[in-house]
Amino acid sequence: MKAFKAIVSGKVQGVWFRDSTRSEANKLNLVGWVRNLSDGTVEVCAEGNESELQKLVEWLYVGSPRSKVKNVDVEWRASTGEFSQFEMRF
């Protein structure tokens, strides 16, 4: 098990990015959370199987249909096991 924290920039708020991220993470059996930040970016924290995490990172570069992702800054981490599901945070 591994984990990552990512900051996604571009047109990623108000375009169903968080909900789409949660949906994608659930399809990949990942746990963690996604939230909007005050600077217009979106923060994602995810844990799970490394190959599935890599698929989510690849998806983040594309994003939801109405988003326009400019950059994804990913920091890989050790898994903490603190999450039981993938949720949207506010």
C-alpha positions in Angstrom: 0.0 0.0 0.0 1.2 3.5 -0.9 -0.3 7.0 -0.8 0.1 10.3 -2.5 -0.9 13.9 -1.9 -1.6 16.0 -5.1 -2.4 19.6 -5.8 -4.2 20.1 -9.1 -4.3 23.5 -10.8 -6.2 24.9 -13.7 -9.9 25.2 -14.2 -10.7 22.6 -11.5 -13.3 24.3 -9.3 -17.0 24.5 -10.3 -16.6 21.8 -12.9 -17.5 18.7 -11.0 -13.8 17.9 -10.5 -14.1 16.8 -6.8 -17.2 14.6 -7.5 -15.5 13.0 -10.6 -12.3 12.4 -8.6 -14.3 10.7 -5.9 -16.1 8.5 -8.5 -12.8 7.6 -10.2 -11.1 6.8 -6.8 -14.1 4.5 -5.9 -13.8 2.7 -9.2 -10.1 2.0 -8.4 -10.9 0.9 -4.8 -8.9 3.8 -3.3 -9.5 5.6 0.0 -8.8 9.2 1.0 -10.3 12.6 0.2 -10.5 15.5 -2.2 -11.1 19.2 -1.4 -11.1 22.6 -2.9 -8.5 25.0 -1.7 -9.0 28.8 -1.3 -6.4 29.5 -4.1 -8.5 27.8 -6.7 -6.6 24.5 -6.7 -7.9 21.1 -5.7 -6.0 18.9 -3.1 -6.2 15.1 -3.4 -5.0 12.6 -0.8 -5.3 9.0 -1.7 -4.2 5.6 -0.4 -4.2 2.1 -1.9 -2.5 -0.2 -4.4 0.3 1.5 -6.1 -0.8 0.6 -9.7 -4.3 1.9 -8.9 -2.9 5.1 -7.4 -0.9 5.6 -10.6 -4.1 5.3 -12.6 -5.7 8.0 -10.5 -2.7 10.3 -11.0 -3.0 9.8 -14.7 -6.7 10.6 -14.5 -6.0 13.8 -12.5 -4.1 15.1 -15.5 -7.3 14.8 -17.6 -9.9 15.5 -14.9 -13.6 15.9 -15.3 -15.1 16.6 -18.7 -15.5 20.4 -18.0 -12.1 20.9 -16.3 -8.9 22.2 -17.8 -6.0 20.8 -15.8 -2.8 22.8 -16.1 -0.6 21.0 -13.6 -0.6 18.1 -11.1 2.0 18.3 -8.3 2.3 14.8 -6.7 4.1 13.9 -3.5 4.3 10.1 -2.9 4.1 9.0 0.7 3.8 5.9 2.9 0.3 4.7 3.5 -1.1 5.5 7.0 -4.2 3.3 6.8 -6.3 6.1 8.3 -9.1 6.1 5.7 -12.0 3.7 5.2 -13.5 5.4 2.1 -12.9 8.1 -0.4 -14.8 11.3 0.4 -15.2 15.0 -0.6 -14.1 17.4 2.1 -15.3 21.0 2.5 
